Amino acid sequence: MKQKHIQHLYWRAGFGVDFKNEEKLQKKTKSKIVSKLFSESKEFIPLELDLSDIAIYKNKNYKELKSQYSKKELVEIQKNIRLKLRDLNSIWIERLTNSNQQLREKMTLFWANVFVCRDNNIFHIQQYNNTLRQHALGNFGDFVKAIAKEPSMSKYLNNRQNIKRSPNENFARELMELFTLGIGNYTEQDIKESARAFTGWSFKENGAFFLRKKHHDYGVKTFFNKTGEFGGDDIIDIILEQRQCAKFICTKIYTYFVNPTVDENRLEEITSIFYKDYNIAKLMKYIFKSKWFYNESNIGVKIKSPIELLVGIQKVVPLQFEKPKQLNYLQKMMGQILLFPENVAGWKGGKSWIDANSLMFRLKLAALLLNKAVINLEEKGEFEDSFEKYYQKTKNRNRFIKTTVNWVSFDKMYQNSSTNDLINNLIVSKIDEDTYSYLKSLQVNSNRNFCVQLMSIPEYQLC
């Protein structure tokens, strides 16, 4: 398999591939390489943060806590829980960086921006995150039903308040608009009827789903021209019968894994595959084995998300943040904080990742992380003049990036690599002539410095 095709596959199905593994993979066929990705991601391994020190709060709601603790104690409890949320964010990024289950983790990241959710309850959001991970390569219908029963989603979209005498339509609306069908592919009456089917859906404080029968509407509903005493699972089954559901999800998959610009013929092709049985793994395997997936027009045309950029750098040069909270600040600076999406529609992706503030910061990210450079993280600031002026204005502030960089690991991997090897391994997109001339003009005194330079060119922002 060609080097460029291996890079393309591993950036779309994961977060890049190192030089030595890339060399080994070139001796294998496409089919074997794709099968390897799937076999490595076959097992579901939960992401579990140690929550033993706050386990006492797991099965208690705020009203119970308020009756047992003073206001000062409650503030401290809430602070500790917020820190746990930050820790979960950190270990998720660590998993994205270091796990050999690259495909499952990439799919988990993708689905987190489809079934968008936010929750301050660390127990519930960890459970939710693992539900994404568990079903990431499974059956889409089972996936939707599991997500609909998650306490974090129930709270986020007010489904716990959805009761027979006063139906709340929020979850039913977003289920169709954002999760399965897309806006305009259902009626307002469909929303009203399906909301009735989800009445009484709730959860226990330990995160287990249960139906509050006295609040559930057992009456007859008409949904997509079908009539019956439908419950929530029935509604999801009817949605899955609509070909538009398969097309909606395939559109998201195509723009994320193939190309931001949709080829309608290819979309119809994969929609037909997916609609047969909603098998996610089968669909992804079909895409990654297709000849057209490796067309030149699909390679290096996607802007890396902040997480892809951050994880990609760390996969080449391992590093540790001396102050874990700074990992959160970096995500905030670039506009993508894991576990904290902007709104229920999620991150827009694509060109929205790049603006006047974020572009220069992204170009400097590798130098900031790997060369012990420092930059203020108190606020985004203005990048209207230059990075140097911005840095001069903020150098006396007290928040800086501090990392411990494992250059030894990098040296071991790339010690015998030429500058061309590094270029071919780290840059997927076509390099602009001016950029290429700039790279050739550099006085290269080490692969370490050249690596940082490569990660600082505009082409590294693409995959």
ROFI-962372 format. One record per residue (C-alpha): z, y, x. Coordinates in steps of 0.1 Angstrom, whole numbers, padded with zeros to 4 digits, always signed. Layout:
BEGIN
ZYX;...
// end
This chain:
BEGIN
+0000+0000+0000;-0009+0035+0013;+0019+0056+0028;+0012+0085+0004;+0013+0062-0026;+0046+0048-0015;+0061+0082-0011;+0047+0092-0046;+0062+0061-0062;+0096+0065-0045;+0099+0102-0054;+0090+0095-0091;+0111+0063-0094;+0139+0076-0071;+0146+0103-0046;+0123+0096-0017;+0120+0068+0009;+0130+0069+0046;+0106+0064+0075;+0116+0028+0084;+0116+0015+0049;+0083+0032+0043;+0068+0014+0073;+0080-0020+0060;+0067-0013+0025;+0032-0005+0037;+0028-0042+0045;+0035-0051+0008;+0013-0050-0023;+0018-0025-0050;+0030-0052-0074;+0057-0065-0050;+0069-0030-0042;+0072-0021-0079;+0089-0054-0087;+0114-0047-0059;+0123-0014-0075;+0130-0031-0108;+0149-0061-0093;+0172-0038-0074;+0180-0019-0106;+0184-0049-0129;+0222-0049-0129;+0242-0023-0148;+0270-0010-0125;+0292+0016-0143;+0300+0048-0126;+0338+0049-0127;+0361+0077-0116;+0398+0068-0110;+0415+0083-0140;+0448+0064-0136;+0468+0096-0130;+0457+0111-0163;+0455+0078-0183;+0486+0089-0203;+0464+0115-0221;+0435+0091-0229;+0444+0082-0265;+0459+0115-0275;+0443+0144-0292;+0451+0180-0285;+0474+0183-0315;+0495+0154-0301;+0496+0168-0266;+0506+0202-0280;+0536+0187-0298;+0547+0169-0266;+0542+0195-0238;+0550+0231-0232;+0522+0257-0231;+0526+0258-0193;+0523+0220-0190;+0492+0220-0213;+0475+0245-0190;+0482+0223-0160;+0469+0192-0179;+0437+0209-0189;+0432+0221-0153;+0436+0185-0140;+0411+0173-0165;+0386+0200-0155;+0390+0189-0119;+0382+0153-0130;+0350+0165-0146;+0340+0181-0113;+0349+0149-0095;+0327+0129-0119;+0298+0153-0111;+0304+0147-0074;+0304+0109-0076;+0274+0109-0098;+0255+0128-0071;+0268+0105-0045;+0255+0075-0066;+0221+0092-0069;+0221+0097-0031;+0234+0063-0019;+0228+0037-0045;+0200+0011-0039;+0195+0011-0077;+0173+0041-0074;+0152+0035-0105;+0182+0030-0128;+0198+0061-0115;+0166+0081-0118;+0162+0069-0153;+0198+0078-0161;+0191+0113-0148;+0160+0115-0170;+0177+0103-0201;+0206+0128-0196;+0180+0155-0203;+0167+0137-0234;+0199+0128-0251;+0215+0160-0240;+0253+0163-0244;+0284+0181-0231;+0320+0173-0234;+0353+0184-0217;+0369+0151-0224;+0366+0132-0191;+0372+0098-0207;+0345+0103-0233;+0319+0119-0211;+0323+0092-0185;+0317+0066-0212;+0287+0086-0224;+0273+0087-0189;+0276+0050-0185;+0259+0044-0219;+0229+0063-0205;+0230+0041-0174;+0235+0009-0193;+0205+0014-0216;+0183+0034-0192;+0158+0005-0188;+0166-0014-0220;+0154-0012-0256;+0149+0023-0269;+0161+0015-0304;+0193+0000-0292;+0197+0030-0269;+0194+0055-0298;+0220+0036-0319;+0244+0035-0290;+0240+0072-0282;+0245+0081-0319;+0279+0063-0319;+0292+0080-0287;+0323+0102-0292;+0308+0129-0269;+0276+0131-0290;+0296+0131-0322;+0316+0161-0311;+0287+0179-0295;+0266+0178-0326;+0294+0180-0352;+0288+0145-0367;+0326+0139-0369;+0326+0167-0395;+0298+0150-0414;+0315+0137-0446;+0303+0127-0481;+0315+0158-0500;+0301+0182-0474;+0273+0167-0452;+0268+0183-0418;+0231+0182-0409;+0234+0191-0372;+0232+0156-0357;+0205+0144-0381;+0183+0174-0373;+0186+0171-0335;+0182+0133-0337;+0147+0139-0350;+0138+0173-0334;+0150+0166-0299;+0157+0129-0295;+0130+0110-0313;+0102+0128-0331;+0098+0164-0321;+0098+0195-0343;+0074+0195-0373;+0073+0157-0377;+0098+0154-0405;+0108+0174-0436;+0139+0194-0445;+0145+0168-0472;+0144+0140-0445;+0171+0159-0427;+0193+0162-0458;+0189+0125-0467;+0195+0112-0432;+0226+0134-0428;+0240+0115-0458;+0234+0082-0440;+0255+0094-0410;+0285+0106-0431;+0318+0090-0421;+0307+0082-0386;+0336+0088-0363;+0355+0075-0333;+0390+0066-0322;+0407+0086-0294;+0400+0056-0270;+0362+0062-0275;+0356+0033-0299;+0333+0039-0329;+0345+0034-0364;+0332+0042-0399;+0355+0063-0421;+0345+0044-0453;+0360+0069-0477;+0339+0097-0461;+0306+0077-0461;+0279+0082-0487;+0269+0047-0499;+0244+0062-0524;+0206+0057-0525;+0186+0079-0500;+0149+0085-0497;+0138+0089-0461;+0102+0090-0449;+0091+0077-0483;+0115+0047-0481;+0143+0044-0506;+0176+0024-0502;+0213+0026-0496;+0207+0035-0460;+0233+0039-0433;+0228+0055-0399;+0213+0025-0381;+0188+0021-0410;+0177+0057-0405;+0171+0050-0368;+0151+0019-0376;+0128+0039-0399;+0123+0066-0373;+0113+0039-0348;+0086+0027-0373;+0069+0061-0369;+0043+0060-0341;+0052+0096-0334;+0085+0085-0320;+0068+0064-0293;+0044+0093-0286;+0073+0118-0284;+0092+0098-0258;+0061+0089-0239;+0052+0126-0236;+0086+0132-0220;+0082+0102-0197;+0047+0113-0187;+0056+0149-0179;+0087+0137-0159;+0073+0107-0140;+0036+0113-0139;+0024+0149-0142;+0037+0181-0160;+0002+0184-0174;-0005+0157-0200;-0037+0136-0199;-0041+0128-0236;-0060+0096-0229;-0033+0083-0207;-0006+0094-0232;-0023+0074-0259;-0025+0044-0236;+0012+0043-0228;+0022+0052-0264;+0004+0020-0275;+0023+0000-0249;+0057+0015-0259;+0052+0014-0297;+0049-0024-0296;+0085-0031-0288;+0101+0001-0273;+0109-0018-0241;+0116+0009-0215;+0114-0013-0184;+0080-0027-0196;+0067+0008-0201;+0078+0021-0167;+0065-0010-0149;+0031-0005-0166;+0030+0031-0155;+0040+0024-0119;+0015-0004-0115;-0014+0015-0131;-0041+0027-0107;-0042+0061-0124;-0006+0068-0116;-0016+0071-0079;-0045+0095-0085;-0046+0124-0062;-0042+0148-0092;-0007+0133-0099;+0007+0134-0063;+0028+0164-0052;+0023+0184-0084;+0059+0183-0097;+0085+0209-0088;+0117+0191-0077;+0146+0198-0099;+0177+0212-0081;+0193+0178-0082;+0162+0161-0068;+0161+0187-0041;+0197+0184-0032;+0198+0146-0033;+0165+0144-0014;+0179+0164+0015;+0210+0142+0017;+0190+0110+0017;+0172+0122+0048;+0203+0136+0065;+0236+0124+0051;+0263+0150+0047;+0297+0156+0032;+0309+0188+0015;+0342+0199+0031;+0350+0217-0002;+0338+0196-0031;+0338+0226-0055;+0309+0241-0034;+0287+0212-0046;+0292+0226-0081;+0284+0261-0069;+0251+0250-0054;+0241+0235-0087;+0251+0266-0105;+0230+0288-0080;+0199+0266-0087;+0204+0263-0124;+0212+0226-0129;+0249+0215-0132;+0251+0178-0139;+0272+0171-0171;+0268+0207-0181;+0233+0213-0196;+0225+0248-0208;+0221+0238-0244;+0212+0209-0267;+0175+0213-0257;+0184+0205-0221;+0168+0219-0189;+0132+0230-0194;+0122+0218-0159;+0088+0225-0142;+0082+0261-0133;+0115+0272-0150;+0133+0259-0118;+0117+0287-0098;+0126+0323-0103;+0131+0354-0081;+0167+0345-0075;+0164+0308-0070;+0132+0304-0049;+0145+0319-0017;+0178+0301-0021;+0159+0268-0025;+0138+0275+0006;+0170+0282+0026;+0190+0252+0012;+0183+0228+0040;+0193+0254+0067;+0225+0262+0047;+0234+0225+0044;+0224+0212+0078;+0227+0241+0102;+0261+0252+0092;+0247+0285+0079;+0269+0303+0054;+0261+0322+0022;+0282+0337-0005;+0286+0315-0036;+0306+0339-0057;+0275+0350-0076;+0238+0347-0076;+0232+0382-0065;+0197+0398-0061;+0171+0385-0037;+0147+0414-0043;+0145+0425-0006;+0152+0396+0017;+0175+0368+0024;+0189+0387+0055;+0197+0418+0035;+0214+0397+0008;+0234+0379+0034;+0244+0411+0051;+0258+0424+0018;+0278+0393+0011;+0289+0380+0045;+0324+0393+0041;+0331+0375+0009;+0352+0344+0010;+0332+0315-0003;+0308+0297+0020;+0291+0263+0023;+0308+0240+0047;+0294+0206+0054;+0299+0177+0078;+0264+0165+0088;+0257+0130+0099;+0229+0137+0124;+0236+0104+0141;+0222+0085+0111;+0191+0108+0111;+0186+0103+0149;+0188+0065+0145;+0161+0066+0117;+0138+0091+0133;+0144+0089+0171;+0110+0075+0178;+0091+0096+0152;+0066+0123+0161;+0063+0156+0144;+0033+0142+0124;+0054+0112+0114;+0081+0136+0100;+0054+0157+0082;+0039+0126+0066;+0072+0112+0056;+0089+0143+0042;+0060+0162+0026;+0043+0146-0003;+0021+0175-0015;-0010+0188+0002;+0000+0213+0029;-0015+0248+0028;-0036+0257+0058;-0014+0286+0067;+0017+0265+0064;+0001+0238+0086;-0008+0264+0112;+0028+0277+0111;+0042+0242+0117;+0018+0236+0146;+0029+0269+0162;+0065+0260+0162;+0083+0253+0195;+0098+0219+0186;+0128+0211+0207;+0142+0184+0185;+0134+0163+0154;+0166+0177+0139;+0153+0213+0140;+0118+0203+0129;+0133+0184+0100;+0151+0216+0088;+0119+0236+0092;+0099+0211+0071;+0125+0212+0044;+0122+0250+0043;+0085+0252+0036;+0072+0257+0000;+0055+0223+0000;+0089+0206+0003;+0097+0220-0032;+0071+0196-0046;+0070+0159-0051;
// end
